Amino acid sequence: MVVEARGAALLPGLADHHLHLFAVAAAQDSVDLADAVDVAGMLAAASTAPGVRAIGWDDIRHGDLDRDRLDEIQPHVPVRVQHRSGSLWVLNTAALDQACAQSPPPPSAERDTHGRLTGRVWRGDEWVRLSGSEPDLANVGRTLARFGVTEVTDATPDLDARGVAWLIEATRSGAIPQRVQLLCATAPTRLGERLRVGPQKVVIGDHELPSYGVLRAQVAAARCSGRPVAVHCISYAALALAIAVLDDLGPVRGDRIEHAAEVDSSALAELRRLGVVVVTQPSMLARRGDDYLDRTPTADRPNLWRYRSLLDAGIPTVPSSDAPYGDLDPWATLAAAVGRTTRQGRVVSVDERVPVSAALAGLLTPVAEPGGRSRRVAVGAPADLLLLRTPLGQALHKPNADLVALTMIDGEIIYRAALL
């Protein structure tokens, strides 16, 4: 096979170090409330078969939701609404009945003082998914291929055996052609050729911070199974708790901090000392930066979604999407890392901008070793490759997914642009 590149750049395929494959697939068939003015109207008008799945609800902008409020909007059709953070679901009575008929509600399902389910379920993706048809992963695989992505880390913490089985089949069939690393708590013993188990995801939920003892036990359990940890940290408090536990038990190679959305200066030295990798999401600033700035005290704004200061402190830091909550497009991630500009054109901490080459280097590190040595095009290396339409310097001047001409994995073309 010969492909005429005409002087364009040939790179290793890109890596997305943190996304949620099933959530991305489901989001494509969901009502997006992110920019909604009339949430109730959108939910009432939504398609009713087999039920309504909505994403992007914001309690501050849109108001509170519980089963009773959703019952007023859609009393008979199952409705599931996800908070924009991805950490909270709200179900109406029809959806609760549907889910409870198949499996008992998890401990994270909130109840009122009388023991009645309120419809609010924290981190209950697997249970909530029971009440809806399973999304098709093939379109996700095609989209990632079009972006030049050849490997991903699925960061779904509560992925169960059924979900793992679906991913095994999706990678076997080619629906997901990318190599996939799993952060789920249950480590499968038999995986397909393109699946591997990585660090264990440990979520520190800001809605209800775990005790020091509980978090320590979770990390210790991962250590006993021989796995590093990937600790979900959004707030200062979550990060401080993670640092304390990792310092207590001792860090191991491969430990990660996911998101690190709020990092004060005192935490930089601690993260450097522990040797952890930070996996950040620059596109959150492009999507939600105006909300962050409006809701954050002025003194705390320099601490939002740090990047340059993490690198300068010697902390390995790589970009990722956190899709569907961030932008799945890695070229949008590159642009966001460089510009740190909100939808309204405001800049979030200009000093945290990074050169596009630094952000690209992070996307070229393997999912098995984020922040390590960038993969290179070399004889004997895996033929997971990305061909652009232009030379690299021209492409990085204005990053855009339309510049991807061809993507291959193991020497097999999984995406080829028209007219190439």
N, C-alpha and C positions, 0 to 999 in steps of 0.2 A: 504494500500500500504506500502510495506517495501522495503527499498533500503539499501543494505549492503555497508556501507561507508569504512570499513576496516581501520579505524583509520585516514581517510582523514579529511580535514577541512570542516566544514559547516559554511557558512557565509550568511548574508543578501545579496540579489542581489545588483549589482553595479548600480550606477547612473551616467549618462552622463549629466552634468549640462549645456552643451551648444553644440548643433549640429544643422544641417539643414536637416531634413528628406527628403524633396523633392529633395534637391540638391545632397544628398548622392545617392538617387535612380537614378537621372539623370546622375550622374558622372559615374555610372557603364556602361552606354551606350554612353560614350563620348570619343572623341579622347584626350588623355592626352599629352599636349605639354610640360610638366614640364622639361623633360630632352631632349627635341628636339634640334637638331642642325639645321635642315632644316624645319622650320615651314611651309613655303610655300609648300614644297614638301609633307609634311604629310597631309596638308589640301587638296591639289589637289588630293591626292591618296585616300582620305577618302571615305567611302561609301556614296552614293548620295541619298539614300531613307530612310526616307522622307526628309532628309536634314542633314547637318553636325553640330554637337554640339561639341565644343572643350573647354577644360579647361586647366588651368595652364600656359596661356600666360603671359610672363614677359616682360614688355616694355623695361627694361634695357638690358636684355640678348638677346631678340628677335627683338627689334625695335618697332617702332610705327605701329599701325594698325588703319585704318578707312574704311569706306565703299568702297572707291575707290581702296584701296590696296586689299581688299578682293575680289572685283569684278574682279581684274586682275587674281586672283588665281582661283576663282570659280564664273564665271559670271552668271550662270543660276540656280545653286542649292542654296537654302537658307542655309546660314552659320551663326552660332552664336558662338562667341568666348568669353570666360570669362577670365578676368584677374585673376592672381593667388590669389589676395586678396579677390576675390569674390564680389568686390564692383563695378566693371565696366564690361559692355558687349560691344562688337563691332559686328555689324550686317552688312552684305552686302546688296545690293539693293533688292535682291530677298527676303531675310528675313524681311527687313523693309516693303516691299510691303505686305507681308503675314500678318505681325503683324498689320499694319495700316488698312488693310481691315477689321479687327475684332474689333479694338479699337483705338481711337486717341492716339498718342504718349504722354507719361507723361511729365511733366515739366522738368524732369531730362534728357530727350533726348536732347543731344547737337545739336545746329544748328550753321552754319557758319554765316558770316556777311550778307549773302543774304537770310537767313532764311531756308536754305536747311539742312536737317538732315545729320549729319556727320557719322551716324552709331554708335556713342558712346552713351551709355545709362548708367547713374549712378544709381545703386540700383534699377534697373527696372525689377527684377526677375519675378514678376507676369505678366507684359506686355510682356516680352520676351517669357515667357512660352506659351503664346497664339499661337505662331507660330510653336509649336511642340507638339507631342503627349505626354500625361501625363505618367510619369514613374510609374512602378509598385512598390509599397512599400513593398510587401511581402518579397522580398529578403533582404531588409534592416532589417525587423523584425527578420528574421531567423538568419542573421549575428549577430545582437545584442544579440539574445538569445544564440548563440554559444559562445559569449564572456562573458556571465554571466550577461548581463545588463538587469535590470528589470524595470527601469524608466529613462526617458529622459526629457530634456527641449529643445523644439524646439525654436530656437532663430531667426526664420525668421521674420523680422519686418513688412514686407508688405504683410503678409499672408491675403488673402481676404476671403470673405464668401465662395467662391467656394473651396478654399484650406482647410478651416476649415471643410466644409462638407465632403471632401475626407478623412480627418483625422478621423472624427467621424465614417465614414463607415469603414475605415481601422482598427480602434480599435474595432468596433462592430463585424466585421467579423473575427478578429483574425489575419489579415494580419500584423498588428502591435500589438503584444500581450502585449507590454510594457505599463506602465502608462506614460502619456504624459502631460507635462505642457507647455502652450503656452505663448510666450512673445509678440504676435502680438498686434498691436495697437487697433484693433477692438475686444472688449471682447464679445464673443458670450454669449447669455443668456441660451441656451440649449445645453448641452454637453453630451457626452456619459459617461458611468460609469468610464472609465479610462482616461478621459480628464479633465484637470482643467486649469483655467486661472491664470497666475502668474503675476510678475511685467510687466510693459509695456516697451518694447524695445525702446530706443531713440538712434538714430545713429548720432554721430558727425563725419561727413565725412571730412577727411583730405584734399581731393581734393578741397573742398570749405567749410571752417569752417562756421558754422552758426553764426549769430550775438548773442550777449549775450541775447538780447530781445527775439529773436526767440527761443533759447534753453530754456530760462526761461518760455516762454509760453507753450512749449511742456511739460515740467516737471509739470508746474502748472495744465495743463489739465489732466494729469495722476492723480495728487493729487485729483482733483475734482471728478474723477471717483473712488476714493478710492484705487488706485493702487500705489505700489512702482514703481521705475523705474530701468531698467537695461540699463546702459549707455555704449554704444560702444565707447571705447577710445583706440586708438593706439598710438598717439604721445603725447609728453609733452604738446603741446598746447591744444589738446583735453581734456586731463586729467585736466589741470589747469582750463579750462572753465567749466568742469563738477563740479569740487570742488567748484568753485565760485557760481554756480547756486544752488547747494545743500546746501551750507552754507547760501545763501540768503533765500531760501524758507524753509529751515529746513529739515533735513533728517527724514525718517520714517523707521520703521522696514521693512526689506526686500529690501532696496535699494542695488543695485549691480553695480559694475564696471566690464564690460566685456573686457577681454584681458589685459589691463594695460601693453602693450608691452614696454612702456618707462615710467619709474618711477624714478625721481630723489629723493635724500634723503630728500629734504624739503617737498615732497608730502606725505611721510610716516606718519608724525605726523598729517597731515590734514585728511588723510584717516582714521586713528585711531580715531580721534576726531569725525568724522562724523558717525562712526559705520557702514560703508558700508562693504559689502562682495566683495572680488575680485575673479573673475572666470577666471582662467588662462589656458594656453594650452601648457604644456611642450613639446608635440610632435612637435611643430613648430620648436624647436631647432634641433631636429633630422632631420627634413625635409629640413629646410631652414637656419640652423645655419651658414653654411659657407657663404651664401649670406649676412646674417646679419653682420657677423664679417667683411667681405670685404667692406661693404658699410657704416659702422658705425665708426665715429671717435673714436680713442682709448679711449679718456676720457669718452665717453658715453657708452662703452661696459658693464661696471658693472651695468648699469641701464636697460639692456635688459631682459625682461621676468623674472623679479624678482620672487622669491618664498620664500626662507628661511628668507630674511630680512623682508618680509611682515608678516610672521608668528611671527618672533621675535618682531616685532613692535606691536603685539597684533591685527593684522588685520585678520579676518577670511578669509582664502584663500583656494579655492578648485580647483582641476584640472578638465579638461574637454577636449573634442576632437576638437571642432569647425569643425568636419567633414562636408564636404569632404576636407576642406582646411587643417585640421590637420588629424592625424591618428585616424580612428574610433575605433581601438583596444585599450581598456582601459589598457591592460597589457603592451602595448608599451608606453602608457602614464606614467605608473608607472616606467618603466625602464628609460624613458627620464627625469623624475623628479629627479631620483636618480643620473643618470650619466651626464645629460646636455651635451651630446656629439654629435657632428655633424657627417655627413656622412664621412667626411674626418678625423674623430678622434680628432678634436679640441674640447676643453672644453670651454663652454660659462659661465664664472663667477663661478669658483669652489665653492666660498663661498655661492652661491645660491642653492647648492644641498640640498635636504631634505631627511630624512630617509624614506625608503619605507613605514614604518608604518604610517608616517604622510600623505603621498600621498594617501594611502589606506583609511585612516580615512576620507579624503575628499570625496572619491568615495562612502563611506558608509553613508554619510549624505543624507537625503531625498531631492528631488528636490524642495520641498516646503520650505525647510530651509537649503540651502547650508551653510556649515560651522558651523552648529549647532551640536547637539549631534548625534553621529553615531548610526545608527540603529543596533539593536542586535537581535540575535536569542533568542526568549523568548516565553513562553507560552502566548497565547493571541495576539501576534504580527502577522501582515499579513504574510502569508506563501509565501513570495517572497524570494526565497532562491537560493543559489549557492553552489553546492558541488564540491570540488576539487578532484583531483586524489591522492593528497599527503597531509601530514600535512602542516599547514600554513607556518611555518618557512622555510620548504624546498621549497615551492612554491614561496615565496617572495625573496628567495636567487637569483633566476633567473626568473623573471616574464615572463610568456608565456601563451598565450590563449589556447594552447593545454592541459593545466592542468585542464581546465574546464571539469568536468564530467557530470554535470546535472544542469539545470536551471529550476526553477518553479515560477509561479505567481499564487497567490491565491490557492496554493496547487496543481495546474495543471502543469504537466511537459510540458515545451515548447521547451526544448532541452535535448537530451540524447546522450552522446557520444557512438560510437560503442564499443561493447565488455564490456560495463558496466554491 
